[in-house]
């Protein structure tokens, strides 16, 4: 079974209400996993994980949710679902393959 991020079906990307936000096809929980890993590995350096979410999340949306909550995203990183981890890992593997092509 192929695991794909949300928003890859037709119609999900048709409407972008806020042109100042980046639309990410990963879910809110999946974005949270990436940001938490970036914090843990010190790829993004900040005084706290909460600060990272507060600084980045207001500029993000998903095809299904325009306004993401930094606090909600952060709290979901304390109980990460296995399916979300799988999707993030597969997405990162695809990014690695793309980088190798550069």
Residue pairs with C-beta under 8 A, 6 or more apart in sequence:
3 83
3 86
3 87
3 90
4 87
5 25
5 26
5 27
5 30
5 87
5 91
6 12
6 25
6 26
6 27
6 62
6 63
6 64
7 13
7 23
7 25
7 62
7 63
7 64
8 25
12 63
12 64
13 23
13 25
13 63
16 23
17 66
18 61
18 66
20 59
21 58
21 59
21 60
21 61
21 66
22 59
22 60
22 61
23 60
23 61
23 62
23 63
24 31
24 60
24 61
24 62
25 62
25 63
26 34
26 62
26 87
26 88
26 91
27 62
27 84
27 87
28 62
28 65
28 68
28 69
28 72
28 73
28 76
29 73
29 76
29 80
29 81
29 84
30 84
30 87
30 88
30 91
31 57
31 60
31 62
31 68
31 73
32 53
32 73
32 74
32 76
32 77
33 77
33 80
33 84
33 85
33 88
34 88
34 92
35 44
35 49
35 52
35 53
35 56
35 73
35 77
36 49
36 77
37 43
38 44
38 52
39 46
39 49
39 52
44 52
46 52
46 55
49 74
49 77
50 70
50 71
50 74
53 70
53 71
53 73
53 74
54 70
57 68
57 69
57 70
57 73
58 68
58 70
60 68
61 67
61 68
62 68
